[in-house]
Amino acid sequence: MPKMITGFKYLYLVAFFTLLSGFFYPIITKTSFDIVVIGVIILFIGLAGAILLYKSTTSEKRRMIFLIAGFALISTSLYFIYQII
């Protein structure tokens, strides 16, 4: 049962990011869904960066590694977001 709840958590994140990245826009305008897929990937990159930033606050040994990697992933995500716009 706990494995099913964990899987549902990730499914919920994918659904949330898909809606957040504009799932209905290609349906309304009858364009390609490529931008939605790219948007979901960019949001997951930002989420990974946020998770690494959180881990940097809880880790003693690898604090700087997590901090630098987290900010790098969030910066990369922000860069890609502005490239799409």
N, CA, C and O of each residue as an XYZ file, in Angstrom:
340
protein
N       0.802     -1.202      0.000
C       0.000      0.000      0.000
C       0.853      1.279      0.000
O       0.516      2.205     -0.737
N       1.952      1.383      0.794
C       2.749      2.605      0.761
C       3.382      2.871     -0.607
O       3.553      4.028     -0.991
N       3.736      1.800     -1.356
C       4.316      1.997     -2.684
C       3.295      2.637     -3.621
O       3.644      3.462     -4.465
N       2.029      2.247     -3.464
C       0.994      2.807     -4.313
C       0.797      4.294     -4.016
O       0.567      5.083     -4.932
N       0.884      4.673     -2.758
C       0.741      6.077     -2.390
C       1.916      6.885     -2.917
O       1.735      8.016     -3.367
N       3.109      6.323     -2.870
C       4.283      7.012     -3.406
C       4.148      7.209     -4.909
O       4.458      8.284     -5.423
N       3.693      6.191     -5.614
C       3.477      6.307     -7.050
C       2.418      7.338     -7.382
O       2.546      8.068     -8.365
N       1.379      7.404     -6.576
C       0.321      8.380     -6.799
C       0.839      9.791     -6.586
O       0.394     10.725     -7.254
N       1.769      9.952     -5.666
C       2.357     11.271     -5.414
C       3.061     11.798     -6.664
O       2.930     12.975     -7.000
N       3.799     10.943     -7.344
C       4.498     11.364     -8.552
C       3.525     11.568     -9.714
O       3.719     12.463    -10.537
N       2.508     10.763     -9.780
C       1.485     10.951    -10.806
C       0.768     12.281    -10.607
O       0.456     12.974    -11.575
N       0.512     12.630     -9.366
C      -0.112     13.912     -9.048
C       0.787     15.073     -9.474
O       0.298     16.069    -10.007
N       2.092     14.955     -9.244
C       3.020     16.007     -9.660
C       3.044     16.171    -11.168
O       3.051     17.296    -11.668
N       3.056     15.068    -11.897
C       3.058     15.138    -13.364
C       1.775     15.804    -13.860
O       1.818     16.656    -14.748
N       0.640     15.417    -13.288
C      -0.628     16.025    -13.700
C      -0.657     17.511    -13.364
O      -1.122     18.314    -14.173
N      -0.175     17.886    -12.198
C      -0.162     19.285    -11.794
C       0.742     20.111    -12.700
O       0.363     21.202    -13.126
N       1.930     19.602    -12.995
C       2.857     20.334    -13.859
C       2.327     20.418    -15.297
O       2.554     21.410    -15.989
N       1.624     19.377    -15.736
C       1.052     19.415    -17.077
C      -0.004     20.510    -17.174
O      -0.038     21.263    -18.147
N      -0.857     20.595    -16.172
C      -1.860     21.657    -16.178
C      -1.212     23.029    -16.014
O      -1.644     24.004    -16.629
N      -0.177     23.098    -15.185
C       0.507     24.368    -14.955
C       1.214     24.869    -16.209
O       1.296     26.076    -16.433
N       1.717     23.964    -17.015
C       2.456     24.378    -18.205
C       1.545     24.682    -19.390
O       2.039     24.962    -20.482
N       0.255     24.634    -19.204
C      -0.667     25.063    -20.255
C      -1.200     23.945    -21.112
O      -1.125     24.015    -22.338
N      -1.730     22.929    -20.501
C      -2.238     21.769    -21.231
C      -3.397     22.138    -22.161
O      -3.516     21.581    -23.252
N      -4.238     23.061    -21.741
C      -5.429     23.365    -22.528
C      -5.159     24.334    -23.678
O      -5.974     24.433    -24.596
N      -4.057     25.037    -23.648
C      -3.747     25.993    -24.709
C      -3.632     25.323    -26.084
O      -4.229     25.825    -27.037
N      -2.896     24.215    -26.234
C      -2.842     23.576    -27.560
C      -4.185     23.004    -28.007
O      -4.444     22.910    -29.207
N      -5.034     22.625    -27.070
C      -6.346     22.109    -27.448
C      -7.202     23.235    -28.013
O      -7.891     23.058    -29.017
N      -7.153     24.386    -27.367
C      -7.972     25.521    -27.809
C      -7.471     26.079    -29.133
O      -8.267     26.389    -30.019
N      -6.149     26.208    -29.272
C      -5.586     26.815    -30.484
C      -5.268     25.801    -31.582
O      -4.848     26.181    -32.674
N      -5.466     24.527    -31.300
C      -5.205     23.437    -32.262
C      -3.765     23.465    -32.766
O      -3.507     23.363    -33.965
N      -2.831     23.605    -31.820
C      -1.408     23.573    -32.138
C      -0.790     22.323    -31.520
O      -1.494     21.484    -30.958
N       0.514     22.211    -31.628
C       1.240     21.036    -31.154
C       1.379     21.022    -29.628
O       1.376     22.071    -28.984
N       1.498     19.836    -29.070
C       1.677     19.665    -27.631
C       3.149     19.691    -27.223
O       3.470     19.438    -26.062
N       4.038     19.992    -28.155
C       5.465     20.003    -27.849
C       5.812     20.974    -26.734
O       6.631     20.659    -25.871
N       5.206     22.137    -26.740
C       5.516     23.154    -25.736
C       5.072     22.702    -24.343
O       5.681     23.086    -23.344
N       4.023     21.894    -24.272
C       3.557     21.384    -22.976
C       4.575     20.405    -22.412
O       4.889     20.445    -21.222
N       5.085     19.534    -23.255
C       6.082     18.550    -22.810
C       7.347     19.267    -22.353
O       7.922     18.916    -21.323
N       7.780     20.257    -23.105
C       8.968     21.025    -22.727
C       8.725     21.763    -21.417
O       9.609     21.830    -20.563
N       7.524     22.317    -21.260
C       7.189     23.020    -20.023
C       7.210     22.115    -18.811
O       7.676     22.518    -17.745
N       6.711     20.891    -18.958
C       6.730     19.939    -17.840
C       8.166     19.575    -17.472
O       8.499     19.486    -16.290
N       9.009     19.367    -18.464
C      10.409     19.031    -18.189
C      11.102     20.184    -17.469
O      11.865     19.962    -16.529
N      10.838     21.412    -17.906
C      11.449     22.580    -17.255
C      10.982     22.694    -15.805
O      11.777     23.011    -14.920
N       9.708     22.441    -15.559
C       9.204     22.509    -14.187
C       9.815     21.427    -13.306
O      10.067     21.666    -12.125
N      10.057     20.243    -13.858
C      10.709     19.193    -13.080
C      12.167     19.531    -12.781
O      12.688     19.157    -11.730
N      12.824     20.232    -13.694
C      14.188     20.674    -13.411
C      14.187     21.647    -12.233
O      15.034     21.554    -11.346
N      13.241     22.571    -12.229
C      13.118     23.499    -11.104
C      12.772     22.791     -9.810
O      13.277     23.152     -8.747
N      11.911     21.783     -9.891
C      11.564     21.008     -8.690
C      12.779     20.269     -8.146
O      12.979     20.216     -6.933
N      13.588     19.700     -9.029
C      14.800     19.014     -8.585
C      15.752     19.991     -7.896
O      16.392     19.645     -6.903
N      15.841     21.202     -8.423
C      16.672     22.221     -7.781
C      16.152     22.597     -6.408
O      16.933     22.771     -5.472
N      14.839     22.723     -6.280
C      14.252     23.050     -4.976
C      14.472     21.925     -3.974
O      14.719     22.185     -2.796
N      14.388     20.693     -4.422
C      14.638     19.556     -3.532
C      16.091     19.557     -3.069
O      16.373     19.286     -1.902
N      17.008     19.860     -3.978
C      18.420     19.925     -3.578
C      18.679     21.067     -2.604
O      19.491     20.926     -1.690
N      18.003     22.190     -2.787
C      18.140     23.279     -1.813
C      17.627     22.861     -0.444
O      18.226     23.200      0.576
N      16.532     22.135     -0.417
C      16.015     21.633      0.854
C      17.002     20.664      1.494
O      17.245     20.715      2.700
N      17.568     19.780      0.675
C      18.542     18.820      1.210
C      19.787     19.521      1.739
O      20.447     19.010      2.644
N      20.111     20.676      1.189
C      21.284     21.401      1.681
C      21.058     21.925      3.097
O      22.014     22.118      3.847
N      19.809     22.154      3.460
C      19.537     22.621      4.827
C      19.547     21.483      5.828
O      19.730     21.712      7.023
N      19.352     20.258      5.358
C      19.296     19.121      6.281
C      20.573     18.294      6.300
O      20.744     17.455      7.183
N      21.464     18.509      5.356
C      22.684     17.714      5.270
C      23.846     18.467      5.913
O      23.959     19.686      5.785
N      24.681     17.742      6.584
C      25.868     18.348      7.198
C      27.094     18.221      6.297
O      27.856     19.174      6.141
N      27.280     17.039      5.705
C      28.500     16.779      4.940
C      28.492     17.439      3.566
O      29.494     18.020      3.149
N      27.384     17.354      2.874
C      27.342     17.799      1.475
C      26.519     19.071      1.295
O      25.852     19.235      0.274
N      26.556     19.938      2.241
C      25.743     21.155      2.212
C      26.056     22.024      1.000
O      25.136     22.439      0.295
N      27.305     22.304      0.745
C      27.680     23.192     -0.358
C      27.400     22.569     -1.719
O      27.019     23.269     -2.657
N      27.585     21.260     -1.831
C      27.305     20.578     -3.097
C      25.825     20.687     -3.428
O      25.461     21.032     -4.552
N      24.967     20.392     -2.450
C      23.533     20.482     -2.670
C      23.108     21.922     -2.946
O      22.243     22.164     -3.788
N      23.705     22.867     -2.248
C      23.351     24.275     -2.418
C      23.703     24.766     -3.824
O      22.880     25.394     -4.490
N      24.908     24.483     -4.266
C      25.348     24.916     -5.590
C      24.547     24.205     -6.684
O      24.113     24.840     -7.645
N      24.354     22.905     -6.544
C      23.593     22.154     -7.551
C      22.138     22.613     -7.590
O      21.551     22.713     -8.667
N      21.560     22.890     -6.440
C      20.173     23.351     -6.391
C      19.994     24.686     -7.079
O      19.079     24.856     -7.885
N      20.875     25.649     -6.763
C      20.780     26.948     -7.419
C      21.081     26.842     -8.911
O      20.499     27.574     -9.711
N      21.976     25.946     -9.291
C      22.280     25.765    -10.711
C      21.064     25.218    -11.462
O      20.764     25.673    -12.566
N      20.367     24.252    -10.876
C      19.188     23.702    -11.538
C      18.050     24.720    -11.598
O      17.359     24.816    -12.612
N      17.856     25.467    -10.537
C      16.807     26.489    -10.556
C      17.149     27.582    -11.573
O      16.268     28.063    -12.284
N      18.407     27.970    -11.642
C      18.826     28.970    -12.635
C      18.648     28.451    -14.049
O      18.220     29.191    -14.934
N      18.972     27.187    -14.268
C      18.784     26.584    -15.587
C      17.314     26.559    -15.960
O      16.951     26.868    -17.095
N      16.476     26.195    -15.018
C      15.039     26.185    -15.259
C      14.524     27.584    -15.590
O      13.721     27.750    -16.507
N      14.978     28.574    -14.853
C      14.561     29.953    -15.099
C      15.040     30.434    -16.470
O      14.311     31.133    -17.174
N      16.246     30.064    -16.841
C      16.776     30.416    -18.159
C      15.899     29.818    -19.269
O      15.541     30.510    -20.222
N      15.557     28.527    -19.136
C      14.724     27.882    -20.144
C      13.320     28.480    -20.193
O      12.727     28.577    -21.268
N      12.793     28.875    -19.059
C      11.465     29.508    -19.041
C      11.510     30.801    -19.843
O      10.607     31.061    -20.638
N      12.537     31.611    -19.651
C      12.629     32.867    -20.403
C      12.952     32.639    -21.871
O      12.647     33.494    -22.702
N      13.554     31.519    -22.208
C      13.805     31.202    -23.620
C      12.502     30.841    -24.331
O      12.351     31.121    -25.520
N      11.570     30.230    -23.622
C      10.285     29.866    -24.219
C       9.451     31.122    -24.457
O       8.791     31.255    -25.488
N       9.486     32.030    -23.503
C       8.673     33.253    -23.623
C       9.303     34.102    -24.678
O       8.809     35.190    -24.972
